[in-house]
Amino acid sequence: MNDDVPWYVSLIIAWLPLIMFVLAVAWSTRRIQTSLTAGDGRSLAQIIGDLADEMKRANDRRL
């Protein structure tokens, strides 16, 4: 058996799928985190909370 491939090339090829998977998970997590924030840095939950507070104030004024 004559193996002409250097050890570091076979090591990179063996670990490449795992490295690519970790990078893909990190990238998608970052994209999701970015998409759930508004342009001013507030989270989606804060925006919904502010909207609910405004609706409560508007309903209290009508009564």
HUQUILIN-V540521 format. One record per residue. PHI is phi in whole degrees, 0 to 359 (none if undefined). PSI is psi as a letter, one per 30 degrees, with the letter a starting at -180 (999 if undefined). Layout:
PHI|PSI / PHI|PSI
This chain:
none|j / 252|j / 257|j / 267|g / 273|k / 297|l / 297|e / 288|e / 291|e / 293|e / 294|e / 297|e / 295|e / 291|e / 266|f / 302|e / 299|e / 294|e / 297|e / 296|e / 296|e / 297|e / 295|e / 294|e / 294|e / 296|e / 295|e / 292|e / 297|e / 295|e / 295|e / 295|e / 297|e / 292|e / 287|f / 267|g / 243|k / 277|l / 296|f / 268|g / 96|f / 281|k / 279|l / 298|e / 295|e / 294|e / 295|e / 295|e / 298|e / 296|e / 296|e / 296|e / 298|e / 296|e / 294|e / 296|e / 298|e / 295|e / 290|e / 292|e / 291|e / 290|e / 283|999
